[in-house]
Amino acid sequence: MLAIKDLHAFYGKSHILHGVSMEVKPGEIVSLLGRNGSGRSTTIKTIMGLVDGQGSIEWNQHKLLGEKTYDIARLGLGYVPESRDVFPKLTVEQNLLLGQKPGAKGKKGRWSMDDMYQMFPRLKERRHTEAGVMSGGEQQMLTLCRTLMGDPDLIMIDEPTEGLAPKIVELVAEYLKELKRRGLAVLLVEQKLTIALDISERCYVMGHGRMVFDGTPQALRADDYIRREWLEV
């Protein structure tokens, strides 16, 4: 389980996170919602050791603050950034192989190359294509799949549907449900409320670096004040 208590984070002198507390239990999908600049991406980056934090972050009783990002990944946390950081000069297949967990070769994990190609046939079609020439949607698929090749127990995904065509958005939503069916926990940062509320078991809403809501999708739908004050544009 991921447990965060009283987390603070800074960019230089700017205080971004102000005492954030949250948790993600094994096998559940949790959405982290809020407007741009509310602190959602910073929260995920701090969990992964990409931003220095103060407070407490524990993953299955391991304390994460101060750990290197690669060590955090090896503990079973995966991170899919909004920036779709593919290796542009490597092919689709080479990108996927780079995501494979060290020592995982020859061992049966949750995911295989065939799984990736079955979920996203377009990647199979382009498996020998350099990642840098693919569309944004294809790169998003590749980044998601490359992270899965590391066989994480929790995957944190930052804005997976940003800038994607409606048909690809639907595909990504189904993909996230498949992660849950395979026993992964998912922490999802997403702007599209319809998707987040449809697939999540719990939701957090952030505003100005603080948690302003913690509850079920049903409770959030019924809370006009929270949606109007912290979510709607």
C-alpha positions in Angstrom: 0.0 0.0 0.0 1.1 3.6 -0.7 0.6 5.9 2.3 1.5 9.6 2.2 1.3 11.8 5.3 1.8 15.5 5.7 3.8 15.8 2.4 5.4 19.1 1.5 7.4 19.9 -1.6 9.2 22.9 -3.1 10.5 24.1 -6.4 13.3 26.4 -5.2 11.6 28.9 -2.8 8.1 28.1 -4.1 6.1 26.0 -1.7 4.0 23.7 -3.9 2.6 20.9 -1.7 1.2 21.9 1.7 0.7 18.9 3.9 -0.7 16.4 1.4 -2.0 13.1 2.8 -3.5 10.2 0.8 -3.3 6.5 0.2 -3.6 3.9 -2.5 -4.6 0.4 -1.5 -3.5 -2.8 -3.4 -5.5 -3.3 -6.6 -7.6 -0.2 -6.6 -7.8 2.7 -9.0 -7.6 6.1 -7.4 -7.9 9.4 -9.3 -6.1 12.6 -8.3 -8.1 15.5 -9.7 -7.8 19.3 -9.8 -7.1 22.1 -12.1 -3.7 22.7 -13.7 -1.2 24.0 -11.2 -3.0 22.4 -8.2 -0.1 20.1 -7.4 -1.1 16.8 -8.8 1.9 16.2 -11.0 4.2 17.4 -8.3 2.7 14.8 -5.9 3.5 12.0 -8.3 7.0 13.3 -9.0 7.7 13.6 -5.3 6.6 10.0 -4.8 9.0 8.9 -7.5 11.9 10.9 -6.0 12.1 13.4 -8.9 11.2 16.3 -6.5 12.5 16.6 -3.0 9.8 16.4 -0.3 9.3 16.6 3.4 6.9 14.4 5.4 6.3 10.7 4.9 5.9 8.5 1.9 5.7 4.8 2.5 5.3 2.0 0.0 4.8 -1.5 1.5 6.6 -0.3 4.6 9.5 1.1 2.7 10.2 4.8 3.3 10.7 6.5 -0.1 11.7 10.0 0.7 15.4 10.4 0.0 15.6 7.3 -2.2 16.8 7.3 -5.8 14.2 7.1 -8.5 15.6 3.9 -9.9 15.5 2.3 -6.5 11.9 3.4 -6.1 11.0 1.8 -9.4 12.7 -1.4 -8.4 10.4 -1.6 -5.4 7.4 -1.9 -7.8 6.3 1.6 -8.6 5.8 2.7 -12.2 5.5 6.2 -13.5 4.0 7.3 -16.9 4.8 11.1 -17.3 2.6 13.5 -19.2 5.6 14.4 -21.4 5.6 10.9 -23.1 9.4 10.4 -22.7 10.1 7.8 -25.4 13.6 7.2 -26.7 13.0 8.8 -30.1 15.9 7.1 -32.1 15.0 3.6 -30.8 12.2 1.4 -32.3 9.0 0.6 -30.5 10.3 -2.9 -29.7 13.6 -1.5 -28.4 11.7 1.0 -26.1 9.6 -1.9 -24.7 12.7 -4.0 -24.1 14.4 -1.1 -22.2 11.3 -1.0 -19.9 11.8 -4.7 -18.9 12.5 -5.1 -15.2 16.2 -6.1 -14.6 16.4 -9.9 -14.1 12.9 -10.4 -15.5 14.0 -12.1 -18.6 12.9 -15.7 -18.7 10.6 -15.1 -15.7 6.9 -14.9 -16.1 5.5 -11.6 -14.9 2.1 -10.0 -15.4 3.0 -8.6 -18.8 4.8 -9.8 -21.9 5.6 -8.2 -25.3 2.7 -10.1 -26.7 0.3 -8.5 -24.1 1.4 -5.1 -25.2 0.8 -5.9 -28.9 -2.5 -7.5 -28.2 -3.8 -4.5 -26.3 -2.4 -2.0 -28.8 -2.2 -3.6 -32.2 -0.9 -0.4 -33.7 2.3 -0.9 -31.7 2.8 -4.3 -33.3 2.3 -2.8 -36.7 5.0 -0.2 -35.9 7.3 -2.3 -33.8 10.3 -1.6 -36.1 9.5 2.1 -36.4 11.6 4.7 -34.5 9.5 6.1 -31.7 10.3 9.7 -32.5 8.3 9.7 -35.7 5.1 8.3 -34.3 2.0 10.3 -33.4 1.3 11.6 -29.9 -1.3 8.9 -29.3 1.1 6.2 -30.4 3.8 7.5 -28.2 1.3 7.6 -25.3 0.5 3.9 -25.9 4.2 3.1 -26.0 5.1 5.0 -22.8 2.3 3.1 -20.9 3.4 -0.2 -22.3 7.1 0.4 -21.6 6.3 1.1 -17.9 4.2 -2.1 -17.7 7.2 -4.1 -19.0 8.8 -3.3 -15.6 6.0 -5.3 -13.9 5.0 -2.6 -11.3 2.5 -3.2 -8.5 1.4 0.4 -8.6 1.4 2.5 -11.8 1.1 6.3 -11.6 -0.2 7.8 -14.8 -0.1 11.6 -15.5 -2.8 12.8 -18.0 -2.9 9.8 -20.2 -5.6 11.2 -22.5 -4.2 14.7 -23.0 -4.4 15.6 -26.6 -5.7 12.3 -27.8 -8.5 11.6 -30.3 -11.8 10.4 -28.8 -11.3 6.8 -30.0 -7.9 6.6 -28.5 -9.3 8.0 -25.2 -11.8 5.2 -25.1 -9.0 2.7 -25.7 -6.9 4.1 -22.9 -9.9 3.9 -20.5 -10.3 0.2 -21.3 -6.6 -0.3 -20.9 -6.8 1.2 -17.4 -9.6 -1.2 -16.5 -7.4 -4.1 -17.7 -4.7 -3.0 -15.3 -7.0 -3.4 -12.4 -8.2 -6.8 -13.7 -4.6 -7.9 -13.6 -4.2 -6.8 -10.0 -2.3 -3.5 -10.4 -3.1 -0.4 -8.3 -3.4 2.8 -10.4 -3.0 6.4 -9.3 -4.4 8.4 -12.1 -4.0 12.1 -12.8 -6.7 13.0 -15.3 -8.5 16.1 -16.4 -11.5 14.3 -18.0 -13.9 13.8 -15.1 -16.1 11.4 -17.0 -13.3 8.9 -17.4 -11.8 9.3 -13.9 -15.2 9.0 -12.2 -16.2 6.0 -14.3 -13.1 3.8 -13.6 -12.1 5.0 -10.1 -13.0 3.6 -6.7 -11.9 6.7 -4.9 -11.1 10.2 -5.8 -8.9 13.0 -4.3 -9.3 16.6 -5.4 -6.4 19.0 -5.0 -6.4 22.8 -4.8 -3.4 25.1 -4.2 -1.3 22.2 -3.1 -3.7 20.8 -0.6 -6.3 18.0 -0.5 -9.8 19.5 -0.6 -11.8 16.3 -1.2 -11.4 12.6 -0.5 -14.3 10.3 -1.3 -16.1 8.1 -3.8 -17.0 9.1 -7.4 -20.6 9.1 -6.3 -19.9 11.5 -3.5 -18.0 13.8 -5.9 -20.8 13.8 -8.4 -23.2 14.9 -5.7 -20.9 17.6 -4.3 -21.7 20.7 -6.4 -19.5 23.0 -4.3 -16.3 21.0 -4.8 -16.8 20.5 -8.5 -17.7 24.2 -9.0 -14.9 25.6 -6.8 -12.0 23.2 -7.6 -12.7 21.4 -10.9 -14.9 23.2 -13.3 -13.4 25.9 -15.6 
